[in-house]
Amino acid sequence: MLIAIPNLLTPQQVAYARQKLDAAYWTDGAATAGVMAKQAKRNRQIDQSAPVGREIGQMIVKALGSNGTFLSAAQPLKVMPPKFNRYEGGEHYGVHIDNAIMDIPGSGGVRLRADLSMTVFFSEPGEYDGGELRVLDTYGHKAIKLPAGHAILYTATSLHEVTPVTRGIRTSSFFWIQSLIRDDARRSMLYDLGEVIGSLAATHPDHPSLSGFLGHYHKLLQHWIEL
């Protein structure tokens, strides 16, 4: 699964977040990396306990809660509080796979199965060179560099990297989602079926097959959901 989510945040939200993030204190991102990832990770992050991270993170989570594309594609059960990173001066994150299990900060030990990864962009593509998020999926590498306020959702078990930023600064948010649908293929099928149903409802709202498609969609949800 590799789904772009345009305009997750409004231009006003992006401008506000950029002002806050530009004034924030950034630390070495390798400090939060695992043993293997430390060798590949060269960037900076905001401390998880920083108020600015919590404020902008809550803005992102609220936007996700009303975004139809995200809800349909992710079928979210739990969303990790968003983190933030910054790349410049050749910084990069080499090829890696995210951890399968994450501890949710401040939750008293609650853990999350990382089914999906998400990146929300805060820098415009023209502000920096390099810095593409490259995701290796079934059909090869996909290089992703989206406008500020847009997001990309992809399978957490995908090999991925952030290429070196050779000019400017790349600022983004990243986090993980545990889905109600564990299996990626089933999640993708449900998303595709939902898109077909939505298109049919928009163009032929009285089509006699619409209720049948919708009923089949919900039967699959009931059969595959894990709570």
N, C-alpha and C positions, 0 to 999 in steps of 0.2 A: 504494500500500500504506500502510495506517495501522492498526497493530496495538498494542493495549494489552497490557501484560504485568504482571498483578497479582502483588504479593508477590514481586518479584524478590529483595528483601532482607528478612530477618526483622526484627521489631521491635527485637530486641537489636542487630542489625547497624546499623540506622538510628540507634538511641540512641548507640551507640559512635561512629559516623561524625559525628553532629551535635555531639557533645562535641569531637571533634578539629577539625571544620571551624569551629565557633564560635570556637575559640582560634587559628585560623590567621591568617596575614597576607595580606590581600587587596589587590591592586593594580588600577590602571585597566585595564579590559578592552579599551579601545580600542587599547592598546599592541600587542596581538596581532592586530588586525584588518587586513584589506587596505585598499587606498586607498579603495575605494568604501564598504566596510563601516564605516570610521571615522566617517562622517557619520551612521550610523544606530545605532551601538552605544554604549549608555550603561549599563555595568554594571561589576562588579569580578570579578576572577579570582584564583586561586591560581597562583603561578609554577609552571611545568611541572616544575621541578627540585626543588620542595619535598617533603620526605619524607612529609608528611601526604597530599599528592595521590597519590603513588606507592602508599602503603599502602591508602588507601580505593579507589583505582583497581584495585589487584590484587584487592580484595574483590569489586568489581563484576564484573571479568572472570571470576573463579572462579565466581561465581553464574551468569553467562551460560552457562558451559560445561556446566552441569547443568540448564538450563532448556529444557524441550522446546518450548515455544512459540517462544522465540527461535531455537533451532536449526532448527526447521521453517520459520519465516517468513523468517529472514535467510539461511539456507544460508551461514554465514560462512566466508570464507577468511582474512581478516585483520581484526583489531579494533584500532583506534587506542587507545593508552593514554588512559583517561578524563581529561577536564578538568573543572574546577569553576567555577561562576559564582554570583554573588549579586546580587540586585536589592533596592533599597529607596529610599524618598524620591523616587518618580517615575522611577526608572531604568527603562530599557526597551531593546529591540532592535527597530528598525524592520524593515519588510518587506525580505527579502533571500533569496538562494539561496546555499547553501554551495558552496565551491570544489569542483571536480570531482576534483582531485588534491591529496593531502595528503602532506607529508613526515612520516614517523614519527620523533618525537624520540628521539635516542640510538641510532638504528638504523644509523648510518653511511651514510645516503643512501637507505635503502629508502623507497619511496613506496607510497601506497595510493590506489586509485580509490574515491572516496566514493560508493557506491551507496545506502547507507542512513544515516540520522541517528538517534541515540537520545538521549533525555533520561531521566534517573533523578531522581525527585523526593525531596528530603530534608525539605521543609517540608510540614506539613499544610495542606490548603486553607483551613481556618479561621484560620490564622495570618497571612494576608495578603489584602489586596484587590487586584484586578487580577492582573497576572502570568500571564495565560493564554498558553499556547503556541497560537497560531492558525496552522493549516496550511491552505493553499489547495490543495484537490485537485479532482478532476473534478466533484465535486458541491457545490462551494462551500467556504466557510471552516468549519473545525471547531475549536472552542475547547476546549483540553485543560488540565485542572487536576486532577491525580491525587493520591491519598493518598501520604504518605511511604513509600518503599520500592517503589512502583510505577513502571513505566517505559512509555514510548511509543516505538514504532519506526515510522519513516516514510521515504518516498522522499526522498533527499537533494536531488534537483532540484526539490522542491516549494518554492514561495514560502511563507515562514513568518515569524513575528514573535513577540516576547514583549511583551505590552501593559504599560503603565506600572504599577508597583507603588505604590499610593497609601497603603497601610498595612501595617506589618509588614515582614518580610524573607522573600524567596523564595530558597532555596538549592537548587541542583541540580547534577547532573553531565551532561556532554554529550560525545559522541564520534561517530565514524563507523565504518562497516563496509564492507569490500569483500566482495561476495558471490561465491560460486561461480557464480551465475546472474546475468549482467550485466543481462539484460532484465527490467524490473519486471513486465511483464504475465506473462511465463513464471514468474517467481518467485511471483507471486500465484496463478497456476493450480496450481502445485505445492503451495502452502500449502493451498489449498482442497481439493485432492484428498487431501492428507494428513489433513486434518480429517475428511473423509468416511470414509477408511479406518480412522482411529482410532475413530470412532463405531461403524462396523460391527463392528470387532473387539471393542469393549466390549459391544455388545448381542447380536451374533450371531457369536460366535467360530468357529462351525463352518459359516458360510455358504459355499456352494460358489464364490461369486464373489469372495471375499476374496483368494485367492491371485492371481486374474487382475488385480484392481485393483492389488495390491501390485507385481506384475510390470510392469504398465504404468507405475506411478510410477517404478520404478527404470530402466526404459528411457528415460523422459523425462529423468531425472537424467543418465544416461549421455550422452544426445544433446546436452543443453544446457550441461552443466558446462564451465567454462573453468579450467584449471589452469596 
